[in-house]
Amino acid sequence: MVVGEVNHAVNGFTPEQLLTEFDYGETSSGPDGRPQREWTITALDREIEIAPGVFFPAWTYNGRVPGPALRCVEGERLRIYFQNGGSHPHTIHLHSIHPARMDGIAGAGLVKPGEAFTYEIDARPFGCHLYHCHAMPLKRHIHKGLYGALIIDPDPDRHPEHRNAALGRRHGTPEHARWQEFVMVMNGFDTNFDDENEFYAINSIAFAYGQKPISVQRSRPIRIYLVNATEFDPINSLHLHGNFYDYYDHGTTLTPTLRMVDTVMQCQGQRGILEIDFSEHEPGLYMFHAHQSEFAELGWMSFFEVTDA
């Protein structure tokens, strides 16, 4: 894999945080009684260590790559107060249903350095989505690190025909508590700026979950929110060893779009939900990685450590 260790304290985030930390924002009730959820996101120029001794001059949301995993519930009013503390104009473009004036493009939320803008949208559709900067040149702003996951949990009351499945996705319910959930943003880094990536990863740190496998309990199912934010390559993928999973493309359905597969491909900006069950497996290390060999050998190689605990 790699020799040495990344200094996560200097980075200001750890691979474990990126994997398991959801940002639920600040909640309140609007004038009409509808739930509201608010976040403050700041664009910052920051150098991050992506492999031992390898530093990348990133553009970040809240000082990290990927940005915070924003989580909310279908139907809520969302408000994102965006501040640009970086050196270039930036935006937040949300992959959601929203008005044109909230699109996060030039003329609709483009923010100059030192300025701010508030995005307001309704949380729909439910699913696994993303947000990213849509300033030009687009490939540079995305590649430099301005992207993150947007997770909209279904409101079970809106889906009576699939209520149990919706309850299992809705954070805070007893049905949801049994799941082991992880956010995995697939990305790459062009460290010499020739429009080809030298490193690949999930959640930015090469081989992070290969050097320190992700511990999971085999008695509890696993849910992965998978997002592809890789620039300069047309597709990325996730292949699981020794097991198969159900896949929900974009996460916008409560029944699988693919059943019993062990590899899924995503183009840039595509995303989905994987549900995995290890309950009938023996404990041990189960590898998962990109099934593009180059990506795996350059950092996108990981393990689940399945335990009885």
Backbone torsions as a table, in degrees:
resi	resn	phi	psi	omega
1	MET	NA	-102.2	177.4
2	VAL	-134.3	159.9	178.8
3	VAL	-103.1	131.5	178.9
4	GLY	96.2	-174.0	-177.3
5	GLU	-133.8	146.8	173.9
6	VAL	-76.1	141.8	177.1
7	ASN	-86.1	92.0	-175.9
8	HIS	-68.9	-28.9	179.2
9	ALA	-63.8	-40.6	178.0
10	VAL	-69.3	-38.8	176.5
11	ASN	-59.8	-34.6	-177.8
12	GLY	89.9	6.9	176.6
13	PHE	-155.8	157.8	178.9
14	THR	-117.3	158.3	175.4
15	PRO	-58.0	-33.4	179.4
16	GLU	-66.1	-40.0	177.4
17	GLN	-62.8	-46.9	-179.1
18	LEU	-61.2	-31.1	-176.5
19	LEU	-78.3	-37.2	-167.7
20	THR	-121.6	-4.4	-173.2
21	GLU	-93.0	120.4	174.7
22	PHE	-107.9	138.0	179.5
23	ASP	-103.0	107.5	-176.8
24	TYR	-89.2	-1.6	178.0
25	GLY	65.5	-163.5	177.9
26	GLU	-107.7	128.8	-176.6
27	THR	-105.4	149.5	177.4
28	SER	-159.6	-179.8	176.0
29	SER	-110.4	136.5	178.4
30	GLY	-79.3	177.1	179.8
31	PRO	-56.9	-29.7	-179.9
32	ASP	-93.2	6.8	179.6
33	GLY	85.8	-3.1	-179.9
34	ARG	-74.6	139.4	177.7
35	PRO	-61.1	140.0	175.9
36	GLN	-121.7	149.8	177.9
37	ARG	-137.3	133.2	-174.1
38	GLU	-129.6	144.8	174.4
39	TRP	-134.6	155.6	167.8
40	THR	-114.8	124.1	179.6
41	ILE	-125.1	132.5	-178.6
42	THR	-121.5	129.3	174.0
43	ALA	-81.7	130.0	-178.0
44	LEU	-138.0	142.5	170.4
45	ASP	-83.0	124.3	-178.3
46	ARG	-148.4	138.4	172.5
47	GLU	-84.3	130.4	177.5
48	ILE	-124.0	151.1	177.7
49	GLU	-93.3	116.1	-175.4
50	ILE	-100.1	-15.3	175.0
51	ALA	-155.0	160.6	-177.1
52	PRO	-54.2	116.1	178.5
53	GLY	78.8	4.5	179.8
54	VAL	-110.7	116.0	-174.9
55	PHE	-112.5	141.6	-175.7
56	PHE	-126.2	129.2	-179.8
57	PRO	-79.7	86.6	-170.6
58	ALA	-87.0	157.7	162.7
59	TRP	-107.9	128.3	-166.7
60	THR	-127.0	157.5	164.0
61	TYR	-100.5	118.3	-179.5
62	ASN	57.8	32.3	171.7
63	GLY	78.3	12.6	-177.2
64	ARG	-139.9	158.2	175.8
65	VAL	-132.5	120.4	-4.8
66	PRO	-69.0	168.1	176.5
67	GLY	-66.1	176.4	-178.1
68	PRO	-58.3	143.6	177.4
69	ALA	-82.5	99.5	-177.0
70	LEU	-76.3	129.9	-177.8
71	ARG	-129.1	135.9	-175.7
72	CYS	-150.5	-170.0	-178.1
73	VAL	-126.9	140.3	179.1
74	GLU	-47.2	130.9	176.5
75	GLY	94.1	-13.6	178.7
76	GLU	-70.4	156.0	171.7
77	ARG	-89.1	125.0	-177.5
78	LEU	-107.8	138.3	177.5
79	ARG	-133.6	122.7	179.1
80	ILE	-118.3	115.0	176.5
81	TYR	-89.0	110.0	-173.5
82	PHE	-106.0	124.2	177.4
83	GLN	-114.3	135.2	179.3
84	ASN	-102.7	101.2	175.2
85	GLY	-100.2	13.8	-178.5
86	GLY	-93.9	-170.9	-174.8
87	SER	-101.8	-1.1	-179.3
88	HIS	-133.7	158.9	172.6
89	PRO	-62.1	139.9	-179.3
90	HIS	-140.1	165.8	175.5
91	THR	-140.8	175.8	163.5
92	ILE	-124.6	111.0	174.8
93	HIS	-101.2	119.8	-177.3
94	LEU	-98.1	129.4	173.3
95	HIS	-80.0	88.1	-176.3
96	SER	-157.2	179.8	172.1
97	ILE	-92.2	120.8	-173.9
98	HIS	-158.8	165.2	178.0
99	PRO	-68.6	155.5	179.5
100	ALA	-59.1	-35.0	-176.9
101	ARG	-72.0	-8.2	178.3
102	MET	-111.2	20.9	-169.6
103	ASP	-78.1	-14.2	179.8
104	GLY	70.8	41.4	175.9
105	ILE	-129.5	177.7	177.9
106	ALA	-56.7	128.2	-178.3
107	GLY	86.8	-4.7	-178.6
108	ALA	-146.1	58.2	177.0
109	GLY	109.4	15.3	173.4
110	LEU	-76.3	126.9	-172.2
111	VAL	-116.3	122.9	177.8
112	LYS	-76.9	158.4	176.9
113	PRO	-52.7	133.1	179.1
114	GLY	85.8	-3.8	-179.1
115	GLU	-109.9	179.0	-175.6
116	ALA	-145.4	162.2	178.0
117	PHE	-153.7	146.0	177.1
118	THR	-111.0	120.4	175.4
119	TYR	-91.4	134.2	177.2
120	GLU	-130.8	121.8	179.1
121	ILE	-142.9	166.5	169.3
122	ASP	-92.6	144.6	-177.9
123	ALA	-78.3	96.1	176.3
124	ARG	-163.4	149.1	-5.0
125	PRO	-80.7	165.6	175.0
126	PHE	-65.1	153.2	178.1
127	GLY	147.2	-166.9	178.1
128	CYS	-106.7	112.0	-174.6
129	HIS	-125.3	-168.5	177.4
130	LEU	-148.0	167.0	170.6
131	TYR	-134.0	152.9	179.9
132	HIS	-161.0	165.9	175.9
133	CYS	-74.1	138.0	179.7
134	HIS	-119.1	24.5	174.0
135	ALA	-77.8	155.3	179.3
136	MET	-93.2	146.9	-2.8
137	PRO	-73.1	125.6	-170.7
138	LEU	-58.0	-43.5	-176.7
139	LYS	-63.3	-31.2	179.9
140	ARG	-73.4	-41.7	-177.4
141	HIS	-67.9	-37.1	176.9
142	ILE	-72.7	-48.7	-177.9
143	HIS	-58.0	-34.7	-177.3
144	LYS	-71.4	-11.7	171.3
145	GLY	124.9	7.0	-175.3
146	LEU	-90.4	79.9	178.1
147	TYR	-160.9	160.7	177.9
148	GLY	-170.0	172.3	-178.2
149	ALA	-90.4	142.3	172.1
150	LEU	-121.8	115.3	-176.5
151	ILE	-113.7	119.7	178.5
152	ILE	-111.1	108.4	178.5
153	ASP	-71.8	143.9	176.0
154	PRO	-68.9	146.9	171.6
155	ASP	-86.8	111.8	-175.6
156	PRO	-56.5	-30.4	-179.2
157	ASP	-66.7	-20.2	179.7
158	ARG	-88.8	-5.3	-174.7
159	HIS	-134.1	62.9	-176.4
160	PRO	-60.5	-28.3	-178.5
161	GLU	-73.5	-19.3	178.0
162	HIS	-132.4	41.3	-172.2
163	ARG	-59.6	-43.7	-177.8
164	ASN	-62.9	-41.5	178.1
165	ALA	-64.7	-40.4	178.8
166	ALA	-65.4	-40.1	177.1
167	LEU	-62.8	-34.9	179.0
168	GLY	-68.3	-22.1	178.1
169	ARG	-94.5	-21.8	-172.8
170	ARG	-80.5	113.5	-178.6
171	HIS	-60.7	144.4	178.6
172	GLY	94.1	-5.6	179.1
173	THR	-95.7	155.0	175.1
174	PRO	-59.8	-34.4	-179.9
175	GLU	-67.2	-29.1	179.7
176	HIS	-78.9	-28.0	-170.7
177	ALA	-62.1	-23.6	-177.3
178	ARG	-78.7	-13.9	-175.8
179	TRP	-82.5	144.4	169.7
180	GLN	-101.5	112.2	-171.4
181	GLU	-112.2	140.7	-178.3
182	PHE	-138.6	144.1	173.2
183	VAL	-102.7	124.7	179.1
184	MET	-127.9	110.1	177.3
185	VAL	-104.0	113.5	-179.2
186	MET	-79.5	129.4	-178.7
187	ASN	-148.5	169.6	179.2
188	GLY	-139.9	163.2	-176.7
189	PHE	-135.7	122.6	175.7
190	ASP	-94.5	94.9	-171.4
191	THR	-79.9	-16.6	177.8
192	ASN	-113.3	7.5	172.0
193	PHE	57.6	46.6	174.5
194	ASP	-110.4	16.3	-179.9
195	ASP	66.9	26.9	171.0
196	GLU	-137.0	137.7	-176.0
197	ASN	-80.5	137.6	174.5
198	GLU	-96.4	-22.5	-180.0
199	PHE	-134.8	147.1	174.4
200	TYR	-129.9	154.6	-177.4
201	ALA	-164.0	169.7	155.3
202	ILE	-107.8	130.8	-178.6
203	ASN	61.8	33.0	161.6
204	SER	83.5	-29.8	-174.3
205	ILE	-98.4	114.1	-176.2
206	ALA	-58.3	130.5	176.8
207	PHE	61.1	17.1	-175.5
208	ALA	-56.4	-44.5	-176.4
209	TYR	-94.3	6.3	167.9
210	GLY	-90.7	-44.0	176.8
211	GLN	-68.5	-37.4	178.1
212	LYS	-128.8	91.4	-175.6
213	PRO	-57.7	153.9	179.3
214	ILE	-80.7	116.5	-178.3
215	SER	-79.9	126.4	178.2
216	VAL	-133.4	150.3	176.7
217	GLN	-90.5	129.1	-174.3
218	ARG	-70.2	-17.9	-179.7
219	SER	-79.9	-11.2	-176.9
220	ARG	-116.5	136.7	-179.5
221	PRO	-70.4	158.3	-177.8
222	ILE	-112.9	137.1	173.7
223	ARG	-124.9	126.2	179.5
224	ILE	-114.1	127.1	170.4
225	TYR	-93.5	103.9	-171.4
226	LEU	-105.7	126.2	-179.3
227	VAL	-129.5	135.4	176.8
228	ASN	-102.4	109.8	176.9
229	ALA	-114.7	23.7	-177.4
230	THR	-75.2	126.1	175.3
231	GLU	-96.8	155.6	175.8
232	PHE	75.5	-0.7	175.3
233	ASP	-130.7	136.3	-173.8
234	PRO	-69.0	-29.5	-179.2
235	ILE	-141.7	160.1	168.5
236	ASN	-136.4	172.8	-174.1
237	SER	-157.0	165.6	172.5
238	LEU	-133.2	122.2	176.9
239	HIS	-117.9	131.6	-179.4
240	LEU	-107.8	133.5	177.3
241	HIS	-85.4	140.6	168.2
242	GLY	73.6	6.7	-178.2
243	ASN	-159.9	167.2	175.4
244	PHE	-124.1	168.1	-178.0
245	TYR	-147.1	165.2	171.6
246	ASP	-95.5	145.5	-176.1
247	TYR	-126.8	134.1	178.3
248	TYR	-114.9	101.8	-176.7
249	ASP	-63.3	126.2	-176.0
250	HIS	64.4	-6.1	-179.5
251	GLY	69.4	14.5	-173.0
252	THR	-93.1	10.1	173.7
253	THR	-127.1	158.3	177.2
254	LEU	-104.2	5.4	169.0
255	THR	-123.6	145.8	-173.8
256	PRO	-63.3	144.0	171.3
257	THR	-86.9	-24.8	172.3
258	LEU	-133.5	132.5	177.7
259	ARG	-112.4	140.6	172.5
260	MET	53.6	61.5	174.4
261	VAL	-120.7	156.7	176.7
262	ASP	-117.0	0.1	178.1
263	THR	-143.1	135.3	174.9
264	VAL	-133.0	139.9	177.6
265	MET	-107.9	145.4	176.4
266	GLN	-134.8	135.9	169.1
267	CYS	-80.4	172.9	-179.2
268	GLN	-62.3	131.7	-178.7
269	GLY	89.6	-12.9	177.2
270	GLN	-79.1	154.8	-177.4
271	ARG	-157.1	169.3	179.6
272	GLY	-176.1	178.4	-178.9
273	ILE	-116.7	131.3	175.2
274	LEU	-108.8	136.0	175.4
275	GLU	-122.7	123.7	-171.5
276	ILE	-123.9	141.7	178.3
277	ASP	-126.7	117.6	177.1
278	PHE	-105.5	13.1	-170.5
279	SER	-62.3	-26.8	-179.7
280	GLU	-99.9	11.0	-179.7
281	HIS	-99.3	154.8	172.1
282	GLU	-76.7	153.9	176.2
283	PRO	-61.0	154.8	178.0
284	GLY	152.6	-174.2	179.7
285	LEU	-94.5	125.7	179.1
286	TYR	-119.9	114.0	-176.6
287	MET	-73.7	147.9	164.9
288	PHE	-144.1	147.4	-171.7
289	HIS	-166.8	170.3	170.5
290	ALA	-67.6	139.5	177.5
291	HIS	-95.0	26.7	158.3
292	GLN	-100.5	113.5	-171.3
293	SER	-55.8	-38.5	-180.0
294	GLU	-60.0	-43.4	-178.7
295	PHE	-62.3	-44.2	-178.3
296	ALA	-63.0	-42.7	-177.2
297	GLU	-73.1	-18.4	-179.6
298	LEU	-105.3	19.8	170.4
299	GLY	132.9	-20.7	-175.3
300	TRP	-93.9	71.6	-177.9
301	MET	-141.3	125.5	-172.5
302	SER	-143.5	169.5	176.8
303	PHE	-137.0	144.9	159.3
304	PHE	-94.7	134.4	170.2
305	GLU	-103.1	101.9	-176.3
306	VAL	-84.9	124.6	-175.9
307	THR	-127.3	165.4	174.6
308	ASP	-84.9	-15.0	-175.6
309	ALA	-68.8	NA	NA
